[in-house]
Amino acid sequence: MPIAVMADTGAGIKFWDAVSQKYDNAVDGTMGKNLRPTALEKLSQEAGLGRAVELGCGTGYFTKTLARVADSVVATDFCEGMLARAMERLSSAGNITFQKEDCMKTSFPDDTFDTVLMALVLNYIPDPAAALAEARRILKPGGRLIIVNPDNSFIGEARKRLSSYKLMAGYGDAQVRYPQTFRNLSADGLYKMLETAGFKIEASELIRDDPGSYECAIDAMEYVRAAKATEDFDMLMSVVKSHGRRGRPGNAIDVRYLVKNYGKFPAVCGVSFYVRTGEVFALLGPNGAGKTTIVEVLELLKTPTRGFISIFGNAVLTGIRTELGGNPFPGEKRDYGNIKERIGVLPQGFNLFGLLTVYENIDYFARMYSKHVDVDRMIDELGLREKRNALFKDLSGGLKQRVGIAIALINDPDIVFLDEPTTGLDPRSRRDVWEAIKAIKAKGKTVFLTTHYMDEAYHLADRVCIINKGIVIVEGTPEDLINRHGGGNVLVIRECNAEALDPLSKAIPGSTIEGDSVLVKLRGSDGMASIAKAVEVIKSGGFACREIYVKKPTLEDVFLNLTGENLVEGGT
């Protein structure tokens, strides 16, 4: 838990004035000897920092090196004693100016600097989130934030207290005036604060050092470089301001700039899409692309790292920090229970009670809702009447999926989430599930389908959103995507004898030879002419070919053309 940090500015100035003469000795005596020098070396390797500002420069330990890799530096601190020490230390530097500023609220205009440095600051101020928000405000779009900060997650609780005591003992009686101690900010806590403040982490490194004889020393430090995120954060704010509490009219779901990270791993990277009421919307991509993560966020099972999500016209989830204090809709109570009553879910790889019958399984879940449709009616609608009293464990894969769909529909939801509903099924069972999904759409329900089967998306979806590695690649109707990105129709002249290959490829423009076949990429309306030419060459030369046909591109071709990768099954 963070140790309380005193917020009295007047007391703070007195405190830091009192300790400024002993600051470097006290800090170096409380952490591993090589931590600050190593961080200083990393800063010296930065380049092109442009116009920089250091918030909380202290006695100027990092300032001189910053000045070497930046065009100019404004070194700031809210303590005049600290600034005096820094000016004394850096009197020969020509590109540094000094200015008294509170790092949580400066006097600089918006978008002023290319780089902001905060070294050993966030753990020692009352509101580190406010300092990060201020850093973002004064940075230019795409500007860089560099942070050097002790990582207290490597310190045991006893050592934290002892380190704090040793640090304060070095300051003598100043502790009585301003009993401030360092905040227990871990790397994960820092990363979360950065993301919430609107920064994209570009690089981070943990610096470790053996404290040696310093048994109370801090022995780990984070060196983090982040960029002011504008593409998603600022646009997201404009969405929030323009749409307010509502999504777009006619949409069942609105997603804007959704980000979900697991630690340092970005599973979903600024995804945006919408789902119209009453349509089948397919989220298409390989396993591991982020589909299930997105679905679980929409089902209110996971919280986004950042993003704007509207379900049924209400902004139900946000993960952004705003000028309103973190919630763009203060005072609004979200009724998640009501939303969950209106959605149905078939999770990926679901399983039910094997020793219960079909009826008993569906009835079990029906009782979880305040209202539900008649169980026997649902059994009839899904074609399960003959299996009503069969044990679930004895059903085929396709029938098990139909029972799962019945459970997803038992509360008469407005939106049904089907996550990979046909994975592992044989072709006949897959077709049975497809018919069940078409029946759901016919009842006016909105269907959110995730799949890695291209043919499934093509046959079922009104619109398709293709994602890969957490990023939206393209969105549109299946036919539109195929027409725009499929690469066009291909004439296939298959299994020809060797003598036919060369005459065919020379006679038909755009031909290529692949094995014993000739492929012709058709342009516009030249398909019939190419077919006629192929037949003429084969007949006149007395050649033998097994068949001629036109191959239309598929969503698989769209994915391959846009990503350069084949869509393969496997992964998670």
C-alpha positions in Angstrom: 0.0 0.0 0.0 1.3 3.5 -0.7 2.6 5.4 2.2 0.7 8.7 2.7 2.5 11.6 1.3 2.0 15.0 2.8 0.3 17.5 0.4 1.0 20.7 2.3 3.0 22.7 -0.3 4.3 25.2 2.3 5.6 22.4 4.5 7.1 20.7 1.4 9.1 23.7 0.5 10.5 24.1 4.0 11.3 20.4 4.0 13.2 20.3 0.7 15.0 23.6 1.5 16.2 22.0 4.7 17.4 18.8 3.0 18.8 20.2 -0.2 22.3 20.4 1.2 22.2 16.7 2.1 20.0 15.4 -0.8 22.6 13.5 -2.9 24.3 11.8 0.0 21.0 10.8 1.5 19.7 9.4 -1.8 22.9 7.5 -2.6 23.0 6.1 0.9 19.5 4.7 0.5 19.9 2.8 -2.8 22.4 0.6 -4.6 25.5 2.6 -5.6 25.2 1.9 -9.3 21.5 2.6 -9.8 21.7 6.4 -10.5 25.0 6.1 -12.6 23.5 3.4 -14.7 20.3 5.4 -15.3 22.5 8.4 -16.2 24.4 6.3 -18.7 21.1 5.2 -20.4 20.0 8.9 -20.6 23.3 9.8 -22.3 22.4 7.3 -25.0 19.2 9.1 -25.9 19.3 11.3 -29.0 17.2 14.0 -30.7 15.3 15.1 -27.6 14.8 18.6 -29.0 13.4 21.1 -26.5 13.3 19.4 -23.1 12.0 20.2 -19.6 13.0 18.4 -16.4 10.2 18.3 -13.9 11.7 18.0 -10.4 15.4 18.5 -11.3 16.5 18.4 -7.6 20.1 19.3 -7.4 20.7 18.7 -11.1 22.1 15.2 -11.0 20.5 14.2 -14.4 20.2 17.7 -15.8 23.7 18.1 -17.3 23.4 14.8 -19.2 19.9 15.8 -20.5 21.4 19.0 -21.8 23.9 17.0 -23.8 21.3 15.1 -25.7 18.7 17.9 -26.1 18.8 21.2 -27.9 17.8 23.1 -24.8 16.6 22.3 -21.3 14.4 24.1 -18.8 15.2 22.6 -15.4 12.4 23.1 -12.9 11.8 22.4 -9.2 9.3 23.8 -6.7 12.1 24.2 -4.1 14.4 27.2 -4.4 17.0 25.5 -2.3 17.2 22.6 -4.8 17.3 25.0 -7.7 20.1 26.9 -6.1 22.2 23.7 -5.8 21.4 22.8 -9.4 22.4 26.2 -10.7 25.7 26.0 -8.7 26.4 22.5 -10.1 25.6 23.5 -13.7 26.9 27.1 -13.9 29.0 26.4 -17.0 26.1 24.8 -19.0 25.0 27.2 -21.8 21.7 25.6 -22.9 20.0 25.2 -19.5 17.6 27.7 -17.9 16.2 27.3 -14.4 12.6 28.0 -13.4 10.6 27.4 -10.2 7.6 25.2 -11.0 5.4 22.7 -9.3 5.5 19.5 -11.5 1.9 18.8 -10.8 0.8 22.2 -12.2 3.2 24.2 -14.3 2.9 27.6 -16.0 3.9 26.3 -19.4 1.5 26.5 -22.4 0.1 23.3 -24.0 2.3 21.4 -26.5 5.5 23.3 -25.5 8.2 20.6 -25.3 9.6 17.7 -27.3 10.7 15.8 -24.2 9.9 15.7 -20.5 12.2 14.1 -17.9 11.1 13.0 -14.5 13.9 11.4 -12.5 13.2 10.2 -8.9 10.0 12.3 -8.8 6.9 10.2 -8.9 7.6 8.3 -5.7 8.1 11.6 -3.7 5.1 13.8 -4.7 1.6 13.9 -3.4 -0.1 13.1 -6.7 2.0 11.3 -9.4 -1.1 11.0 -11.7 -1.4 14.7 -11.8 2.3 15.1 -12.7 1.9 12.6 -15.6 -1.2 14.5 -16.8 0.7 17.7 -16.6 3.6 16.2 -18.5 1.2 15.1 -21.2 -0.3 18.5 -21.5 3.0 20.4 -22.0 4.3 17.8 -24.5 3.9 18.2 -28.2 1.9 15.5 -30.0 4.1 12.4 -30.2 6.5 14.0 -27.6 8.6 11.8 -25.4 8.4 11.2 -21.6 11.4 9.7 -19.9 11.0 8.4 -16.3 13.6 7.1 -13.9 11.9 5.7 -10.8 12.7 3.3 -8.0 10.8 0.0 -8.4 9.7 -0.7 -4.9 8.1 -4.1 -5.8 11.5 -5.6 -5.1 11.7 -4.4 -1.5 10.3 -6.3 1.4 7.9 -4.4 3.6 10.4 -4.3 6.5 13.1 -2.9 4.2 10.7 -0.3 2.9 10.2 1.1 6.4 13.9 0.9 7.2 14.8 2.5 3.9 12.4 5.3 4.6 13.7 5.7 8.1 17.3 5.8 6.9 16.5 8.3 4.2 14.7 10.6 6.7 17.5 10.2 9.3 19.9 11.7 6.7 17.8 14.8 6.7 18.0 15.4 10.4 15.4 17.5 12.1 13.8 18.4 8.7 11.8 15.2 9.1 9.8 16.9 11.9 8.7 19.7 9.6 7.6 17.5 6.6 7.5 13.8 7.4 7.4 12.7 3.8 8.3 9.1 2.7 8.6 7.5 -0.6 5.5 6.0 -2.2 5.6 2.2 -2.9 5.1 2.5 -6.7 5.9 -0.8 -8.6 6.6 -1.1 -12.3 3.0 -2.4 -13.0 1.6 0.5 -11.1 3.7 2.9 -13.1 2.8 1.4 -16.4 -0.9 1.6 -15.5 -0.6 5.2 -14.5 1.2 6.0 -17.8 -1.5 4.3 -19.9 -4.3 6.0 -18.0 -2.6 9.4 -18.5 -2.5 8.8 -22.3 1.0 7.6 -22.9 2.2 4.7 -25.0 5.2 2.9 -23.5 7.9 2.6 -26.1 10.6 0.9 -24.0 11.3 0.0 -20.4 14.2 -1.6 -18.5 14.7 -2.7 -15.0 18.0 -1.7 -13.5 19.2 -3.9 -10.7 22.1 -3.5 -8.3 23.4 -5.4 -5.4 23.0 -3.1 -2.4 26.1 -4.7 -0.8 26.5 -3.4 2.7 23.4 -1.2 2.4 21.0 -3.7 3.9 18.2 -1.2 3.7 18.9 0.0 0.2 16.6 0.3 -2.8 18.1 -2.1 -5.3 15.9 -1.7 -8.4 15.0 1.2 -10.7 12.8 1.5 -13.8 14.0 3.4 -16.8 10.9 4.0 -19.0 10.5 5.9 -22.3 6.9 6.7 -23.4 5.3 8.7 -26.1 2.3 11.1 -25.9 -0.4 9.1 -27.5 -2.6 11.2 -29.7 -4.0 8.8 -32.3 -6.2 7.0 -29.8 -6.4 9.1 -26.7 -7.3 12.5 -28.2 -9.7 10.9 -30.7 -11.2 8.9 -27.9 -11.8 12.1 -26.0 -13.5 13.7 -29.0 -15.8 10.6 -29.2 -16.7 10.9 -25.6 -17.4 14.6 -25.9 -19.4 14.3 -29.1 -21.5 11.2 -28.2 -21.7 11.8 -24.5 -23.5 9.0 -22.7 -24.8 7.5 -25.9 -23.4 5.4 -28.7 -24.3 6.0 -32.3 -28.1 5.7 -33.1 -29.0 2.3 -34.6 -25.9 0.5 -33.1 -26.2 -2.2 -30.6 -22.5 -2.0 -29.8 -19.9 0.9 -30.2 -16.2 0.3 -29.6 -13.7 3.1 -29.8 -10.0 2.7 -29.4 -10.2 -0.3 -27.1 -6.9 -1.3 -25.5 -6.4 -4.3 -23.3 -2.9 -5.2 -21.9 -1.9 -8.2 -19.8 1.1 -6.7 -17.9 3.4 -5.6 -20.7 1.7 -7.7 -23.4 -0.7 -5.8 -25.6 -3.6 -8.2 -26.5 -5.8 -5.6 -28.1 -4.3 -2.4 -29.6 -6.7 0.5 -30.1 -9.5 -1.5 -31.8 -12.6 0.4 -33.1 -15.7 -1.0 -34.7 -19.5 -0.9 -34.4 -22.3 -3.5 -34.5 -25.7 -2.6 -36.0 -28.8 -3.8 -34.2 -30.2 -7.0 -35.8 -27.1 -8.0 -37.8 -24.7 -10.8 -37.6 -21.3 -9.3 -37.0 -18.2 -11.5 -37.4 -14.9 -10.8 -35.7 -12.6 -12.8 -37.8 -8.9 -13.6 -37.2 -6.4 -16.4 -36.3 -6.3 -17.9 -32.9 -4.4 -15.5 -30.6 -5.5 -12.4 -32.5 -7.4 -11.0 -29.5 -11.0 -12.0 -30.4 -11.8 -13.7 -27.1 -10.4 -10.8 -25.1 -12.6 -8.4 -27.0 -15.6 -10.5 -26.4 -14.9 -10.9 -22.7 -14.6 -7.1 -22.4 -17.9 -6.6 -24.2 -19.5 -9.3 -21.9 -18.4 -7.3 -18.9 -16.1 -10.1 -17.8 -12.9 -8.1 -18.2 -12.0 -4.4 -17.8 -10.3 -2.6 -20.6 -7.0 -0.9 -20.1 -8.3 2.0 -22.1 -11.3 2.6 -24.4 -14.9 3.7 -24.9 -17.6 1.0 -25.1 -21.3 1.6 -25.6 -23.8 -1.2 -25.3 -27.5 -0.6 -26.0 -26.7 3.1 -26.4 -25.1 3.5 -22.9 -21.4 4.2 -22.3 -20.9 1.4 -19.9 -17.1 1.1 -19.8 -14.2 3.6 -20.2 -10.6 3.3 -19.4 -9.4 6.9 -19.8 -8.4 9.7 -17.5 -10.1 13.0 -18.3 -10.1 16.5 -17.1 -13.2 15.4 -15.1 -11.0 13.3 -12.9 -11.0 9.9 -14.5 -14.6 9.3 -15.4 -16.2 11.2 -18.3 -19.6 10.6 -16.8 -19.2 11.5 -13.1 -22.0 10.5 -10.7 -23.6 8.1 -13.2 -24.2 4.6 -11.8 -23.8 1.8 -14.3 -26.4 -0.9 -14.2 -24.3 -3.8 -15.3 -26.9 -6.3 -14.0 -29.5 -5.0 -16.4 -27.1 -5.2 -19.3 -26.1 -8.8 -18.4 -29.8 -9.7 -18.4 -30.0 -8.6 -22.0 -27.1 -10.5 -23.4 -26.6 -14.2 -24.1 -23.2 -15.9 -24.2 -21.8 -19.1 -25.7 -18.1 -19.0 -24.6 -15.3 -20.7 -26.5 -14.8 -24.3 -25.4 -17.8 -24.3 -23.1 -18.9 -27.5 -21.3 -22.0 -28.5 -19.3 -23.0 -31.1 -16.8 -22.4 -34.4 -18.5 -24.7 -36.4 -16.1 -27.6 -34.0 -16.5 -30.1 -34.3 -19.4 -30.5 -31.7 -22.1 -33.6 -30.3 -20.4 -31.9 -30.2 -16.9 -28.9 -28.3 -18.3 -31.0 -25.7 -20.0 -33.3 -25.4 -17.0 -30.4 -24.9 -14.6 -29.2 -21.8 -16.5 -32.7 -20.5 -17.1 -33.2 -20.2 -13.3 -30.3 -17.8 -13.1 -32.3 -15.1 -14.8 -35.2 -13.0 -13.5 -37.1 -13.9 -16.6 -36.6 -16.5 -19.3 -38.4 -18.3 -22.1 -40.1 -21.7 -21.6 -37.4 -24.4 -21.6 -39.4 -26.9 -23.7 -40.1 -24.1 -26.3 -36.4 -23.5 -26.6 -35.7 -27.2 -27.0 -38.2 -27.3 -29.9 -36.8 -24.2 -31.5 -33.2 -25.7 -31.5 -34.4 -29.1 -32.8 -33.5 -30.9 -29.6 -36.9 -32.5 -28.9 -35.7 -36.1 -29.6 -32.7 -35.5 -27.3 -34.6 -33.8 -24.5 -34.0 -36.5 -21.9 -30.5 -37.6 -23.2 -27.5 -37.1 -21.0 -25.3 -34.2 -22.2 -22.2 -36.4 -22.3 -23.8 -38.7 -24.8 -24.5 -36.0 -27.4 -22.5 -35.4 -30.6 -20.4 -32.2 -30.9 -22.9 -30.5 -33.0 -25.8 -31.3 -30.6 -23.7 -30.1 -27.7 -23.2 -26.8 -29.4 -26.9 -26.5 -30.1 -27.6 -27.0 -26.4 -25.1 -24.2 -25.7 -26.9 -21.9 -28.1 -30.2 -22.8 -26.4 -28.7 -21.7 -23.1 -27.4 -18.5 -24.7 -30.9 -17.7 -25.8 -32.8 -18.8 -22.8 -33.1 -15.3 -21.3 -34.4 -13.9 -24.6 -31.4 -11.6 -25.1 -31.0 -8.7 -27.4 -27.4 -9.5 -28.2 -26.0 -13.1 -28.5 -22.2 -13.6 -28.2 -21.0 -16.7 -29.9 -17.2 -17.3 -29.5 -15.8 -19.8 -31.9 -19.1 -21.9 -31.9 -18.0 -24.5 -34.5 -14.4 -25.1 -33.5 -13.6 -28.8 -33.6 -16.9 -29.8 -35.2 -17.2 -32.0 -38.3 -18.6 -30.4 -41.5 -22.2 -31.6 -41.0 -22.3 -30.4 -37.3 -20.9 -27.1 -38.4 -23.7 -26.7 -40.9 -26.2 -27.5 -38.2 -24.8 -24.8 -36.0 -24.9 -22.4 -39.0 -28.6 -23.0 -39.4 -29.2 -22.3 -35.7 -27.3 -19.0 -36.0 -29.5 -18.0 -39.1 -32.6 -18.8 -37.0 -31.3 -16.4 -34.3 -30.9 -13.6 -36.8 -34.4 -14.3 -38.2 -35.8 -13.6 -34.8 -34.3 -10.1 -34.9 -31.4 -10.7 -32.5 -28.0 -9.1 -32.8 -25.3 -11.8 -33.2 -21.7 -11.2 -32.4 -19.7 -14.0 -33.8 -16.0 -14.7 -33.5 -14.4 -17.3 -35.7 -11.2 -18.2 -37.5 -13.2 -20.0 -40.3 -13.4 -17.7 -43.3 -16.2 -19.6 -45.0 -18.3 -19.4 -41.8 -17.9 -15.6 -41.7 -18.8 -15.4 -45.4 -22.0 -17.5 -45.2 -23.3 -16.0 -41.9 -22.1 -12.4 -41.4 -23.7 -9.2 -42.7 -20.4 -7.5 -41.9 -16.9 -8.7 -41.1 -14.1 -7.1 -39.1 -10.7 -8.9 -39.6 -8.2 -8.5 -36.8 -4.6 -9.8 -36.5 -2.3 -9.4 -33.5 -4.7 -7.2 -31.7 -5.2 -4.7 -34.6 -8.1 -4.2 -37.0 -7.0 -4.9 -40.5 -10.2 -4.1 -42.4 -14.0 -4.0 -42.0 -16.9 -4.3 -44.3 -19.4 -6.7 -45.9 -17.8 -10.0 -47.1 -18.4 -9.3 -50.8 -17.1 -5.8 -50.4 -13.9 -7.0 -48.8 -13.4 -9.7 -51.4 -14.0 -7.2 -54.3 -11.5 -4.7 -52.8 -8.8 -6.9 -51.4 -9.3 -10.4 -52.8 -7.1 -10.0 -55.8 -9.7 -10.7 -58.4 -10.9 -13.9 -60.2 -8.4 -16.5 -61.4 -9.0 -18.8 -64.4 -7.6 -22.2 -63.6 -6.7 -24.6 -66.4 -5.8 -27.7 -64.4 -3.8 -30.9 -64.9 -2.6 -30.2 -68.5 -0.1 -32.4 -70.3 3.4 -30.9 -70.5 3.0 -29.9 -74.2 0.0 -27.7 -73.4 1.6 -25.5 -70.8 3.8 -23.3 -72.9 1.3 -22.6 -75.7 -1.5 -21.8 -73.2 0.7 -19.4 -71.2 1.8 -17.5 -74.3 -1.7 -17.3 -75.8 -3.5 -15.9 -72.8 -2.3 -12.6 -71.2 -1.5 -12.7 -67.5 -0.8 -16.4 -67.4 1.6 -18.2 -65.1 2.5 -21.9 -64.9 2.2 -23.7 -61.6 3.1 -27.4 -61.8 0.8 -29.0 -64.4 -1.7 -26.1 -64.4 -2.0 -22.7 -65.9 -3.4 -19.8 -63.9 -4.7 -16.6 -65.4 -5.4 -13.5 -63.3 -8.6 -12.1 -64.9 -9.1 -8.4 -65.3 -12.5 -6.8 -65.6 -14.7 -8.5 -68.1 -12.0 -10.5 -70.0 -13.0 -13.8 -68.3 -15.1 -15.2 -71.2 -12.5 -14.2 -73.7 -9.8 -16.0 -71.8 -11.9 -19.1 -71.4 -12.6 -19.1 -75.1 -8.9 -18.7 -76.0 -7.9 -21.5 -73.7 -10.5 -23.9 -75.3 -9.3 -22.9 -78.8 -5.6 -23.5 -77.9 -6.4 -26.9 -76.3 -8.5 -28.1 -79.3 -6.2 -26.8 -82.0 -3.2 -28.3 -80.5 -4.8 -31.6 -79.5 -3.8 -31.0 -75.9 -5.3 -32.7 -72.8 -6.4 -30.7 -69.7 -8.5 -32.1 -66.9 -10.8 -29.1 -66.3 -11.2 -25.3 -66.7 -12.9 -23.2 -64.1 -12.9 -19.7 -62.6 -11.8 -19.4 -59.0 -13.3 -16.6 -57.1 -11.3 -15.1 -54.2 -12.3 -15.7 -50.6 -11.9 -14.0 -47.3 -8.9 -16.2 -46.9 -7.3 -14.4 -49.9 -8.3 -11.1 -48.3 -6.5 -12.0 -45.1 -3.4 -13.3 -47.0 -3.2 -10.2 -49.2 -3.6 -7.8 -46.3 -1.3 -9.5 -43.8 1.0 -11.6 -45.9 0.1 -14.5 -43.7 -2.1 -17.6 -44.0 -4.9 -18.0 -41.6 -4.0 -21.2 -39.7 -5.7 -23.0 -36.8 -3.8 -23.3 -33.6 -2.7 -21.1 -30.7 -5.0 -19.7 -28.0 
